[in-house]
Structure formats: C-alpha cells, structure tokens
Amino acid sequence: MTTDFVEIGYLQFQRINALGQGKTLQWQVWGRNNDSLLGIIKWYGRWRQYTFFPHPMTVFNRECLRDIANFIDNVKAERAT
C-alpha cells in the first residue's frame, strides 16, 4: 500500500507525508460522496499502533468503521515487512 491514494467503500485514504519523511505514515480519511475530511490515521506512540483520529461532529456506521480498521490492518502489515 505504498500508493498515495486508496479508495475503499465510501472512503478515500490519502497519504499526507512522503515516504522516507518521518518514521511513520499519516493518512487523511475523506468521504467519497461529499468530499469531506473525516479524520486522520496516524501512529499513536502510547499504544504503539496506528489509530484513527476522527474530526469533531463526524458519524460512522459499522461498514465505514470496518473499512477504516481494515485499512489500518493493511498499513500495519506493510510496516512489518
């Protein structure tokens, strides 16, 4: 998943830092239908894992949350290689 842009379901994930810049990647999560920024996926050092930081006043159904979790799993797997 070294691409800068990924679409999954109703979500778009866009990398916001370049490879080789910093130790971990960060991704913006956008809604595909209304083109609104929903939050950011980034490394959370206290938990030693990638986490989703939602923007205020955003609402997610279980499919969107599942897509976000699957995306994080893919980022994690790529980091391990």
PDB file with one MODEL, atoms N, CA, C and O in Angstrom:
MODEL        1
ATOM      1  N   MET A   1       0.831  -1.191   0.000  1.00  0.00           N
ATOM      2  CA  MET A   1       0.000   0.000   0.000  1.00  0.00           C
ATOM      3  C   MET A   1       0.867   1.244   0.000  1.00  0.00           C
ATOM      4  O   MET A   1       0.641   2.165   0.784  1.00  0.00           O
ATOM      5  N   THR A   2       1.832   1.272  -0.852  1.00  0.00           N
ATOM      6  CA  THR A   2       2.735   2.412  -0.926  1.00  0.00           C
ATOM      7  C   THR A   2       2.199   3.498  -1.855  1.00  0.00           C
ATOM      8  O   THR A   2       2.918   4.445  -2.172  1.00  0.00           O
ATOM      9  N   THR A   3       0.953   3.375  -2.292  1.00  0.00           N
ATOM     10  CA  THR A   3       0.358   4.407  -3.124  1.00  0.00           C
ATOM     11  C   THR A   3      -0.069   5.581  -2.256  1.00  0.00           C
ATOM     12  O   THR A   3      -0.221   5.447  -1.042  1.00  0.00           O
ATOM     13  N   ASP A   4      -0.260   6.730  -2.888  1.00  0.00           N
ATOM     14  CA  ASP A   4      -0.644   7.938  -2.157  1.00  0.00           C
ATOM     15  C   ASP A   4      -2.143   8.050  -1.948  1.00  0.00           C
ATOM     16  O   ASP A   4      -2.598   8.854  -1.134  1.00  0.00           O
ATOM     17  N   PHE A   5      -2.927   7.242  -2.683  1.00  0.00           N
ATOM     18  CA  PHE A   5      -4.373   7.410  -2.667  1.00  0.00           C
ATOM     19  C   PHE A   5      -5.044   6.045  -2.802  1.00  0.00           C
ATOM     20  O   PHE A   5      -4.727   5.284  -3.715  1.00  0.00           O
ATOM     21  N   VAL A   6      -5.974   5.735  -1.892  1.00  0.00           N
ATOM     22  CA  VAL A   6      -6.680   4.454  -1.903  1.00  0.00           C
ATOM     23  C   VAL A   6      -8.163   4.732  -1.680  1.00  0.00           C
ATOM     24  O   VAL A   6      -8.527   5.531  -0.818  1.00  0.00           O
ATOM     25  N   GLU A   7      -9.022   4.065  -2.464  1.00  0.00           N
ATOM     26  CA  GLU A   7     -10.464   4.155  -2.261  1.00  0.00           C
ATOM     27  C   GLU A   7     -10.973   2.804  -1.781  1.00  0.00           C
ATOM     28  O   GLU A   7     -10.673   1.768  -2.375  1.00  0.00           O
ATOM     29  N   ILE A   8     -11.747   2.825  -0.698  1.00  0.00           N
ATOM     30  CA  ILE A   8     -12.358   1.618  -0.154  1.00  0.00           C
ATOM     31  C   ILE A   8     -13.779   1.982   0.254  1.00  0.00           C
ATOM     32  O   ILE A   8     -13.986   2.866   1.085  1.00  0.00           O
ATOM     33  N   GLY A   9     -14.752   1.303  -0.331  1.00  0.00           N
ATOM     34  CA  GLY A   9     -16.146   1.578   0.011  1.00  0.00           C
ATOM     35  C   GLY A   9     -16.492   3.032  -0.244  1.00  0.00           C
ATOM     36  O   GLY A   9     -16.293   3.544  -1.345  1.00  0.00           O
ATOM     37  N   TYR A  10     -17.009   3.693   0.775  1.00  0.00           N
ATOM     38  CA  TYR A  10     -17.385   5.103   0.659  1.00  0.00           C
ATOM     39  C   TYR A  10     -16.283   6.037   1.134  1.00  0.00           C
ATOM     40  O   TYR A  10     -16.512   7.234   1.303  1.00  0.00           O
ATOM     41  N   LEU A  11     -15.079   5.490   1.351  1.00  0.00           N
ATOM     42  CA  LEU A  11     -13.991   6.281   1.903  1.00  0.00           C
ATOM     43  C   LEU A  11     -12.825   6.396   0.935  1.00  0.00           C
ATOM     44  O   LEU A  11     -12.617   5.534   0.081  1.00  0.00           O
ATOM     45  N   GLN A  12     -12.070   7.475   1.084  1.00  0.00           N
ATOM     46  CA  GLN A  12     -10.820   7.687   0.364  1.00  0.00           C
ATOM     47  C   GLN A  12      -9.732   7.931   1.403  1.00  0.00           C
ATOM     48  O   GLN A  12      -9.934   8.663   2.371  1.00  0.00           O
ATOM     49  N   PHE A  13      -8.589   7.315   1.192  1.00  0.00           N
ATOM     50  CA  PHE A  13      -7.451   7.467   2.087  1.00  0.00           C
ATOM     51  C   PHE A  13      -6.323   8.110   1.288  1.00  0.00           C
ATOM     52  O   PHE A  13      -5.933   7.602   0.237  1.00  0.00           O
ATOM     53  N   GLN A  14      -5.802   9.224   1.784  1.00  0.00           N
ATOM     54  CA  GLN A  14      -4.749   9.947   1.076  1.00  0.00           C
ATOM     55  C   GLN A  14      -3.564  10.147   2.015  1.00  0.00           C
ATOM     56  O   GLN A  14      -3.689  10.732   3.091  1.00  0.00           O
ATOM     57  N   ARG A  15      -2.403   9.641   1.571  1.00  0.00           N
ATOM     58  CA  ARG A  15      -1.187   9.817   2.380  1.00  0.00           C
ATOM     59  C   ARG A  15      -0.830  11.292   2.389  1.00  0.00           C
ATOM     60  O   ARG A  15      -0.889  11.963   1.358  1.00  0.00           O
ATOM     61  N   ILE A  16      -0.456  11.792   3.567  1.00  0.00           N
ATOM     62  CA  ILE A  16      -0.153  13.220   3.684  1.00  0.00           C
ATOM     63  C   ILE A  16       1.315  13.477   4.009  1.00  0.00           C
ATOM     64  O   ILE A  16       1.715  14.627   4.188  1.00  0.00           O
ATOM     65  N   ASN A  17       2.120  12.419   4.089  1.00  0.00           N
ATOM     66  CA  ASN A  17       3.567  12.624   4.210  1.00  0.00           C
ATOM     67  C   ASN A  17       4.267  11.689   3.237  1.00  0.00           C
ATOM     68  O   ASN A  17       3.773  10.603   2.935  1.00  0.00           O
ATOM     69  N   ALA A  18       5.391  12.111   2.765  1.00  0.00           N
ATOM     70  CA  ALA A  18       6.118  11.347   1.754  1.00  0.00           C
ATOM     71  C   ALA A  18       6.864  10.183   2.384  1.00  0.00           C
ATOM     72  O   ALA A  18       7.255  10.236   3.550  1.00  0.00           O
ATOM     73  N   LEU A  19       7.056   9.133   1.600  1.00  0.00           N
ATOM     74  CA  LEU A  19       7.884   8.022   2.071  1.00  0.00           C
ATOM     75  C   LEU A  19       9.269   8.546   2.396  1.00  0.00           C
ATOM     76  O   LEU A  19       9.817   9.383   1.679  1.00  0.00           O
ATOM     77  N   GLY A  20       9.826   8.041   3.488  1.00  0.00           N
ATOM     78  CA  GLY A  20      11.146   8.498   3.902  1.00  0.00           C
ATOM     79  C   GLY A  20      11.109   9.760   4.750  1.00  0.00           C
ATOM     80  O   GLY A  20      12.143  10.221   5.234  1.00  0.00           O
ATOM     81  N   GLN A  21       9.922  10.316   4.929  1.00  0.00           N
ATOM     82  CA  GLN A  21       9.756  11.528   5.730  1.00  0.00           C
ATOM     83  C   GLN A  21       9.119  11.125   7.057  1.00  0.00           C
ATOM     84  O   GLN A  21       7.928  10.814   7.094  1.00  0.00           O
ATOM     85  N   GLY A  22       9.872  11.123   8.122  1.00  0.00           N
ATOM     86  CA  GLY A  22       9.362  10.672   9.405  1.00  0.00           C
ATOM     87  C   GLY A  22       9.384   9.157   9.488  1.00  0.00           C
ATOM     88  O   GLY A  22       9.621   8.475   8.491  1.00  0.00           O
ATOM     89  N   LYS A  23       9.138   8.640  10.666  1.00  0.00           N
ATOM     90  CA  LYS A  23       9.203   7.199  10.870  1.00  0.00           C
ATOM     91  C   LYS A  23       7.919   6.496  10.460  1.00  0.00           C
ATOM     92  O   LYS A  23       7.956   5.338  10.046  1.00  0.00           O
ATOM     93  N   THR A  24       6.798   7.171  10.568  1.00  0.00           N
ATOM     94  CA  THR A  24       5.514   6.533  10.287  1.00  0.00           C
ATOM     95  C   THR A  24       4.728   7.356   9.276  1.00  0.00           C
ATOM     96  O   THR A  24       4.953   8.554   9.102  1.00  0.00           O
ATOM     97  N   LEU A  25       3.807   6.679   8.623  1.00  0.00           N
ATOM     98  CA  LEU A  25       2.954   7.344   7.640  1.00  0.00           C
ATOM     99  C   LEU A  25       1.724   7.933   8.304  1.00  0.00           C
ATOM    100  O   LEU A  25       1.301   7.487   9.371  1.00  0.00           O
ATOM    101  N   GLN A  26       1.156   8.944   7.657  1.00  0.00           N
ATOM    102  CA  GLN A  26      -0.110   9.528   8.084  1.00  0.00           C
ATOM    103  C   GLN A  26      -1.029   9.570   6.876  1.00  0.00           C
ATOM    104  O   GLN A  26      -0.591   9.813   5.751  1.00  0.00           O
ATOM    105  N   TRP A  27      -2.313   9.328   7.126  1.00  0.00           N
ATOM    106  CA  TRP A  27      -3.310   9.295   6.062  1.00  0.00           C
ATOM    107  C   TRP A  27      -4.512  10.134   6.455  1.00  0.00           C
ATOM    108  O   TRP A  27      -4.985  10.057   7.589  1.00  0.00           O
ATOM    109  N   GLN A  28      -5.004  10.934   5.523  1.00  0.00           N
ATOM    110  CA  GLN A  28      -6.279  11.617   5.707  1.00  0.00           C
ATOM    111  C   GLN A  28      -7.380  10.680   5.234  1.00  0.00           C
ATOM    112  O   GLN A  28      -7.210   9.954   4.255  1.00  0.00           O
ATOM    113  N   VAL A  29      -8.507  10.700   5.932  1.00  0.00           N
ATOM    114  CA  VAL A  29      -9.661   9.897   5.558  1.00  0.00           C
ATOM    115  C   VAL A  29     -10.749  10.861   5.091  1.00  0.00           C
ATOM    116  O   VAL A  29     -11.184  11.741   5.834  1.00  0.00           O
ATOM    117  N   TRP A  30     -11.178  10.671   3.844  1.00  0.00           N
ATOM    118  CA  TRP A  30     -12.174  11.534   3.212  1.00  0.00           C
ATOM    119  C   TRP A  30     -13.421  10.731   2.869  1.00  0.00           C
ATOM    120  O   TRP A  30     -13.337   9.538   2.577  1.00  0.00           O
ATOM    121  N   GLY A  31     -14.577  11.388   2.905  1.00  0.00           N
ATOM    122  CA  GLY A  31     -15.805  10.782   2.404  1.00  0.00           C
ATOM    123  C   GLY A  31     -15.851  10.906   0.897  1.00  0.00           C
ATOM    124  O   GLY A  31     -15.579  11.981   0.361  1.00  0.00           O
ATOM    125  N   ARG A  32     -16.187   9.834   0.201  1.00  0.00           N
ATOM    126  CA  ARG A  32     -16.218   9.871  -1.265  1.00  0.00           C
ATOM    127  C   ARG A  32     -17.407  10.650  -1.793  1.00  0.00           C
ATOM    128  O   ARG A  32     -17.292  11.311  -2.825  1.00  0.00           O
ATOM    129  N   ASN A  33     -18.538  10.594  -1.122  1.00  0.00           N
ATOM    130  CA  ASN A  33     -19.752  11.228  -1.646  1.00  0.00           C
ATOM    131  C   ASN A  33     -19.772  12.736  -1.455  1.00  0.00           C
ATOM    132  O   ASN A  33     -20.191  13.467  -2.353  1.00  0.00           O
ATOM    133  N   ASN A  34     -19.329  13.207  -0.305  1.00  0.00           N
ATOM    134  CA  ASN A  34     -19.414  14.647  -0.039  1.00  0.00           C
ATOM    135  C   ASN A  34     -18.051  15.307   0.066  1.00  0.00           C
ATOM    136  O   ASN A  34     -17.962  16.493   0.382  1.00  0.00           O
ATOM    137  N   ASP A  35     -16.997  14.562  -0.193  1.00  0.00           N
ATOM    138  CA  ASP A  35     -15.638  15.112  -0.232  1.00  0.00           C
ATOM    139  C   ASP A  35     -15.285  15.870   1.055  1.00  0.00           C
ATOM    140  O   ASP A  35     -14.659  16.929   1.008  1.00  0.00           O
ATOM    141  N   SER A  36     -15.691  15.320   2.197  1.00  0.00           N
ATOM    142  CA  SER A  36     -15.388  15.976   3.465  1.00  0.00           C
ATOM    143  C   SER A  36     -14.310  15.197   4.213  1.00  0.00           C
ATOM    144  O   SER A  36     -14.267  13.967   4.166  1.00  0.00           O
ATOM    145  N   LEU A  37     -13.449  15.928   4.896  1.00  0.00           N
ATOM    146  CA  LEU A  37     -12.386  15.318   5.688  1.00  0.00           C
ATOM    147  C   LEU A  37     -12.990  14.750   6.962  1.00  0.00           C
ATOM    148  O   LEU A  37     -13.606  15.475   7.743  1.00  0.00           O
ATOM    149  N   LEU A  38     -12.810  13.443   7.168  1.00  0.00           N
ATOM    150  CA  LEU A  38     -13.413  12.752   8.305  1.00  0.00           C
ATOM    151  C   LEU A  38     -12.450  12.540   9.466  1.00  0.00           C
ATOM    152  O   LEU A  38     -12.882  12.410  10.612  1.00  0.00           O
ATOM    153  N   GLY A  39     -11.161  12.503   9.185  1.00  0.00           N
ATOM    154  CA  GLY A  39     -10.183  12.306  10.236  1.00  0.00           C
ATOM    155  C   GLY A  39      -8.826  11.930   9.679  1.00  0.00           C
ATOM    156  O   GLY A  39      -8.590  12.006   8.473  1.00  0.00           O
ATOM    157  N   ILE A  40      -7.939  11.523  10.571  1.00  0.00           N
ATOM    158  CA  ILE A  40      -6.565  11.181  10.192  1.00  0.00           C
ATOM    159  C   ILE A  40      -6.187   9.857  10.846  1.00  0.00           C
ATOM    160  O   ILE A  40      -6.531   9.599  12.000  1.00  0.00           O
ATOM    161  N   ILE A  41      -5.483   9.031  10.101  1.00  0.00           N
ATOM    162  CA  ILE A  41      -4.886   7.812  10.645  1.00  0.00           C
ATOM    163  C   ILE A  41      -3.405   8.092  10.822  1.00  0.00           C
ATOM    164  O   ILE A  41      -2.718   8.481   9.878  1.00  0.00           O
ATOM    165  N   LYS A  42      -2.919   7.892  12.045  1.00  0.00           N
ATOM    166  CA  LYS A  42      -1.508   8.125  12.315  1.00  0.00           C
ATOM    167  C   LYS A  42      -1.062   7.260  13.482  1.00  0.00           C
ATOM    168  O   LYS A  42      -1.884   6.668  14.181  1.00  0.00           O
ATOM    169  N   TRP A  43       0.230   7.195  13.682  1.00  0.00           N
ATOM    170  CA  TRP A  43       0.822   6.393  14.730  1.00  0.00           C
ATOM    171  C   TRP A  43       0.529   7.041  16.082  1.00  0.00           C
ATOM    172  O   TRP A  43       0.706   8.246  16.260  1.00  0.00           O
ATOM    173  N   TYR A  44       0.079   6.220  17.027  1.00  0.00           N
ATOM    174  CA  TYR A  44      -0.157   6.667  18.399  1.00  0.00           C
ATOM    175  C   TYR A  44       0.854   5.954  19.286  1.00  0.00           C
ATOM    176  O   TYR A  44       0.697   4.776  19.608  1.00  0.00           O
ATOM    177  N   GLY A  45       1.893   6.687  19.675  1.00  0.00           N
ATOM    178  CA  GLY A  45       3.028   6.106  20.366  1.00  0.00           C
ATOM    179  C   GLY A  45       2.690   5.442  21.687  1.00  0.00           C
ATOM    180  O   GLY A  45       3.297   4.428  22.031  1.00  0.00           O
ATOM    181  N   ARG A  46       1.743   5.979  22.434  1.00  0.00           N
ATOM    182  CA  ARG A  46       1.402   5.401  23.737  1.00  0.00           C
ATOM    183  C   ARG A  46       0.852   3.985  23.593  1.00  0.00           C
ATOM    184  O   ARG A  46       1.059   3.142  24.466  1.00  0.00           O
ATOM    185  N   TRP A  47       0.152   3.726  22.489  1.00  0.00           N
ATOM    186  CA  TRP A  47      -0.403   2.388  22.261  1.00  0.00           C
ATOM    187  C   TRP A  47       0.453   1.580  21.308  1.00  0.00           C
ATOM    188  O   TRP A  47       0.201   0.394  21.092  1.00  0.00           O
ATOM    189  N   ARG A  48       1.479   2.224  20.729  1.00  0.00           N
ATOM    190  CA  ARG A  48       2.390   1.579  19.777  1.00  0.00           C
ATOM    191  C   ARG A  48       1.638   0.939  18.608  1.00  0.00           C
ATOM    192  O   ARG A  48       1.871  -0.216  18.252  1.00  0.00           O
ATOM    193  N   GLN A  49       0.725   1.729  18.020  1.00  0.00           N
ATOM    194  CA  GLN A  49      -0.030   1.253  16.871  1.00  0.00           C
ATOM    195  C   GLN A  49      -0.664   2.438  16.143  1.00  0.00           C
ATOM    196  O   GLN A  49      -0.779   3.537  16.686  1.00  0.00           O
ATOM    197  N   TYR A  50      -1.071   2.181  14.899  1.00  0.00           N
ATOM    198  CA  TYR A  50      -1.817   3.180  14.148  1.00  0.00           C
ATOM    199  C   TYR A  50      -3.223   3.276  14.706  1.00  0.00           C
ATOM    200  O   TYR A  50      -3.831   2.263  15.050  1.00  0.00           O
ATOM    201  N   THR A  51      -3.743   4.498  14.796  1.00  0.00           N
ATOM    202  CA  THR A  51      -5.096   4.725  15.274  1.00  0.00           C
ATOM    203  C   THR A  51      -5.776   5.769  14.400  1.00  0.00           C
ATOM    204  O   THR A  51      -5.124   6.507  13.661  1.00  0.00           O
ATOM    205  N   PHE A  52      -7.087   5.814  14.499  1.00  0.00           N
ATOM    206  CA  PHE A  52      -7.900   6.767  13.744  1.00  0.00           C
ATOM    207  C   PHE A  52      -8.304   7.905  14.671  1.00  0.00           C
ATOM    208  O   PHE A  52      -8.870   7.679  15.740  1.00  0.00           O
ATOM    209  N   PHE A  53      -8.008   9.124  14.251  1.00  0.00           N
ATOM    210  CA  PHE A  53      -8.369  10.326  14.996  1.00  0.00           C
ATOM    211  C   PHE A  53      -9.492  11.019  14.227  1.00  0.00           C
ATOM    212  O   PHE A  53      -9.221  11.771  13.291  1.00  0.00           O
ATOM    213  N   PRO A  54     -10.756  10.775  14.609  1.00  0.00           N
ATOM    214  CA  PRO A  54     -11.871  11.374  13.861  1.00  0.00           C
ATOM    215  C   PRO A  54     -11.979  12.871  14.123  1.00  0.00           C
ATOM    216  O   PRO A  54     -11.640  13.355  15.203  1.00  0.00           O
ATOM    217  N   HIS A  55     -12.452  13.585  13.125  1.00  0.00           N
ATOM    218  CA  HIS A  55     -12.720  15.003  13.298  1.00  0.00           C
ATOM    219  C   HIS A  55     -14.018  15.168  14.079  1.00  0.00           C
ATOM    220  O   HIS A  55     -14.879  14.290  14.035  1.00  0.00           O
ATOM    221  N   PRO A  56     -14.167  16.281  14.791  1.00  0.00           N
ATOM    222  CA  PRO A  56     -15.392  16.504  15.562  1.00  0.00           C
ATOM    223  C   PRO A  56     -16.635  16.472  14.660  1.00  0.00           C
ATOM    224  O   PRO A  56     -16.581  16.829  13.484  1.00  0.00           O
ATOM    225  N   MET A  57     -17.720  16.046  15.234  1.00  0.00           N
ATOM    226  CA  MET A  57     -19.027  16.037  14.572  1.00  0.00           C
ATOM    227  C   MET A  57     -19.081  15.108  13.366  1.00  0.00           C
ATOM    228  O   MET A  57     -19.853  15.347  12.437  1.00  0.00           O
ATOM    229  N   THR A  58     -18.276  14.056  13.367  1.00  0.00           N
ATOM    230  CA  THR A  58     -18.363  13.057  12.313  1.00  0.00           C
ATOM    231  C   THR A  58     -19.091  11.835  12.860  1.00  0.00           C
ATOM    232  O   THR A  58     -19.000  11.519  14.046  1.00  0.00           O
ATOM    233  N   VAL A  59     -19.811  11.157  11.976  1.00  0.00           N
ATOM    234  CA  VAL A  59     -20.593   9.988  12.354  1.00  0.00           C
ATOM    235  C   VAL A  59     -20.232   8.864  11.406  1.00  0.00           C
ATOM    236  O   VAL A  59     -20.085   9.087  10.205  1.00  0.00           O
ATOM    237  N   PHE A  60     -20.083   7.634  11.945  1.00  0.00           N
ATOM    238  CA  PHE A  60     -19.665   6.487  11.146  1.00  0.00           C
ATOM    239  C   PHE A  60     -20.581   5.304  11.410  1.00  0.00           C
ATOM    240  O   PHE A  60     -20.977   5.050  12.548  1.00  0.00           O
ATOM    241  N   ASN A  61     -20.908   4.590  10.351  1.00  0.00           N
ATOM    242  CA  ASN A  61     -21.631   3.333  10.540  1.00  0.00           C
ATOM    243  C   ASN A  61     -20.611   2.204  10.623  1.00  0.00           C
ATOM    244  O   ASN A  61     -19.411   2.431  10.470  1.00  0.00           O
ATOM    245  N   ARG A  62     -21.088   1.001  10.863  1.00  0.00           N
ATOM    246  CA  ARG A  62     -20.161  -0.105  11.088  1.00  0.00           C
ATOM    247  C   ARG A  62     -19.354  -0.463   9.851  1.00  0.00           C
ATOM    248  O   ARG A  62     -18.213  -0.908   9.973  1.00  0.00           O
ATOM    249  N   GLU A  63     -19.925  -0.277   8.646  1.00  0.00           N
ATOM    250  CA  GLU A  63     -19.175  -0.576   7.431  1.00  0.00           C
ATOM    251  C   GLU A  63     -17.994   0.380   7.266  1.00  0.00           C
ATOM    252  O   GLU A  63     -16.893  -0.037   6.907  1.00  0.00           O
ATOM    253  N   CYS A  64     -18.232   1.662   7.531  1.00  0.00           N
ATOM    254  CA  CYS A  64     -17.129   2.629   7.439  1.00  0.00           C
ATOM    255  C   CYS A  64     -16.060   2.340   8.490  1.00  0.00           C
ATOM    256  O   CYS A  64     -14.865   2.403   8.200  1.00  0.00           O
ATOM    257  N   LEU A  65     -16.493   2.022   9.710  1.00  0.00           N
ATOM    258  CA  LEU A  65     -15.520   1.688  10.756  1.00  0.00           C
ATOM    259  C   LEU A  65     -14.740   0.437  10.395  1.00  0.00           C
ATOM    260  O   LEU A  65     -13.542   0.349  10.664  1.00  0.00           O
ATOM    261  N   ARG A  66     -15.413  -0.529   9.788  1.00  0.00           N
ATOM    262  CA  ARG A  66     -14.738  -1.768   9.359  1.00  0.00           C
ATOM    263  C   ARG A  66     -13.714  -1.447   8.267  1.00  0.00           C
ATOM    264  O   ARG A  66     -12.603  -1.977   8.283  1.00  0.00           O
ATOM    265  N   ASP A  67     -14.088  -0.574   7.315  1.00  0.00           N
ATOM    266  CA  ASP A  67     -13.153  -0.189   6.252  1.00  0.00           C
ATOM    267  C   ASP A  67     -11.931   0.525   6.828  1.00  0.00           C
ATOM    268  O   ASP A  67     -10.807   0.297   6.379  1.00  0.00           O
ATOM    269  N   ILE A  68     -12.148   1.377   7.809  1.00  0.00           N
ATOM    270  CA  ILE A  68     -11.031   2.079   8.449  1.00  0.00           C
ATOM    271  C   ILE A  68     -10.137   1.075   9.174  1.00  0.00           C
ATOM    272  O   ILE A  68      -8.913   1.141   9.069  1.00  0.00           O
ATOM    273  N   ALA A  69     -10.748   0.148   9.907  1.00  0.00           N
ATOM    274  CA  ALA A  69      -9.964  -0.874  10.631  1.00  0.00           C
ATOM    275  C   ALA A  69      -9.182  -1.758   9.664  1.00  0.00           C
ATOM    276  O   ALA A  69      -8.022  -2.079   9.921  1.00  0.00           O
ATOM    277  N   ASN A  70      -9.801  -2.152   8.561  1.00  0.00           N
ATOM    278  CA  ASN A  70      -9.096  -2.969   7.562  1.00  0.00           C
ATOM    279  C   ASN A  70      -7.942  -2.199   6.942  1.00  0.00           C
ATOM    280  O   ASN A  70      -6.873  -2.765   6.708  1.00  0.00           O
ATOM    281  N   PHE A  71      -8.146  -0.922   6.676  1.00  0.00           N
ATOM    282  CA  PHE A  71      -7.080  -0.100   6.127  1.00  0.00           C
ATOM    283  C   PHE A  71      -5.904  -0.036   7.103  1.00  0.00           C
ATOM    284  O   PHE A  71      -4.749  -0.171   6.698  1.00  0.00           O
ATOM    285  N   ILE A  72      -6.201   0.171   8.392  1.00  0.00           N
ATOM    286  CA  ILE A  72      -5.147   0.225   9.407  1.00  0.00           C
ATOM    287  C   ILE A  72      -4.420  -1.109   9.473  1.00  0.00           C
ATOM    288  O   ILE A  72      -3.196  -1.136   9.605  1.00  0.00           O
ATOM    289  N   ASP A  73      -5.151  -2.217   9.382  1.00  0.00           N
ATOM    290  CA  ASP A  73      -4.506  -3.536   9.371  1.00  0.00           C
ATOM    291  C   ASP A  73      -3.538  -3.672   8.204  1.00  0.00           C
ATOM    292  O   ASP A  73      -2.447  -4.222   8.358  1.00  0.00           O
ATOM    293  N   ASN A  74      -3.935  -3.170   7.035  1.00  0.00           N
ATOM    294  CA  ASN A  74      -3.058  -3.236   5.857  1.00  0.00           C
ATOM    295  C   ASN A  74      -1.818  -2.362   6.041  1.00  0.00           C
ATOM    296  O   ASN A  74      -0.715  -2.767   5.674  1.00  0.00           O
ATOM    297  N   VAL A  75      -1.991  -1.180   6.599  1.00  0.00           N
ATOM    298  CA  VAL A  75      -0.843  -0.307   6.862  1.00  0.00           C
ATOM    299  C   VAL A  75       0.097  -0.970   7.854  1.00  0.00           C
ATOM    300  O   VAL A  75       1.316  -0.931   7.689  1.00  0.00           O
ATOM    301  N   LYS A  76      -0.479  -1.584   8.891  1.00  0.00           N
ATOM    302  CA  LYS A  76       0.323  -2.279   9.906  1.00  0.00           C
ATOM    303  C   LYS A  76       1.107  -3.426   9.308  1.00  0.00           C
ATOM    304  O   LYS A  76       2.287  -3.605   9.611  1.00  0.00           O
ATOM    305  N   ALA A  77       0.453  -4.207   8.459  1.00  0.00           N
ATOM    306  CA  ALA A  77       1.121  -5.353   7.823  1.00  0.00           C
ATOM    307  C   ALA A  77       2.268  -4.881   6.925  1.00  0.00           C
ATOM    308  O   ALA A  77       3.329  -5.502   6.881  1.00  0.00           O
ATOM    309  N   GLU A  78       2.043  -3.785   6.218  1.00  0.00           N
ATOM    310  CA  GLU A  78       3.099  -3.261   5.357  1.00  0.00           C
ATOM    311  C   GLU A  78       4.268  -2.733   6.176  1.00  0.00           C
ATOM    312  O   GLU A  78       5.422  -2.876   5.771  1.00  0.00           O
ATOM    313  N   ARG A  79       3.986  -2.138   7.299  1.00  0.00           N
ATOM    314  CA  ARG A  79       5.046  -1.619   8.177  1.00  0.00           C
ATOM    315  C   ARG A  79       5.911  -2.747   8.709  1.00  0.00           C
ATOM    316  O   ARG A  79       7.111  -2.566   8.915  1.00  0.00           O
ATOM    317  N   ALA A  80       5.312  -3.912   8.934  1.00  0.00           N
ATOM    318  CA  ALA A  80       6.040  -5.059   9.489  1.00  0.00           C
ATOM    319  C   ALA A  80       6.986  -5.689   8.483  1.00  0.00           C
ATOM    320  O   ALA A  80       7.900  -6.415   8.874  1.00  0.00           O
ATOM    321  N   THR A  81       6.788  -5.427   7.188  1.00  0.00           N
ATOM    322  CA  THR A  81       7.650  -6.052   6.180  1.00  0.00           C
ATOM    323  C   THR A  81       8.863  -5.215   5.893  1.00  0.00           C
ATOM    324  O   THR A  81       9.694  -5.596   5.067  1.00  0.00           O
TER     325      THR A  81
ENDMDL
END
